[in-house]
Amino acid sequence: MIVNNAKFKIGDKAYKPKGYKFPCTIVSVFETVKGEVRVVAEMDDYGLLHIFNENQLDHYTTENNKY
């Protein structure tokens, strides 16, 4: 299923701005049965997969240089 109004798309680079560091690549975007958007992020260094709410991650760009 394609989520039309999602903050992220597959292949986007992202990071977790609060708490523990989680530099990652988005590998899946989906809706829960309640219609809430979730993203699966793969940690760049270790390959760990984690499901996040969209608001827990920010886009990584060379301009903000966050990781």
C-alpha positions, -999 to 999 in steps of 0.1 A, spaced: 0 0 0 13 35 -9 9 61 18 2 94 0 7 120 27 37 104 44 66 126 56 91 100 44 95 78 13 115 46 9 152 54 5 151 87 24 180 93 48 168 103 83 181 107 119 165 107 154 170 142 168 162 134 204 176 108 227 198 80 213 214 84 179 198 66 150 212 75 116 191 55 92 176 48 58 138 45 55 130 10 42 92 9 46 63 33 51 29 19 61 -4 26 79 -16 8 110 -51 -6 111 -61 27 128 -47 47 98 -16 61 116 16 63 95 47 44 106 81 41 91 106 13 93 142 26 95 173 6 90 203 19 111 231 27 87 260 12 107 244 -20 121 214 -28 100 191 -28 130 154 -22 120 132 0 141 96 11 136 90 48 143 62 73 143 69 99 116 74 126 142 103 108 159 126 112 129 138 142 108 152 142 72 189 141 69 203 165 44 238 178 36 225 213 47 215 203 82 244 178 83 228 159 112 238 123 120 
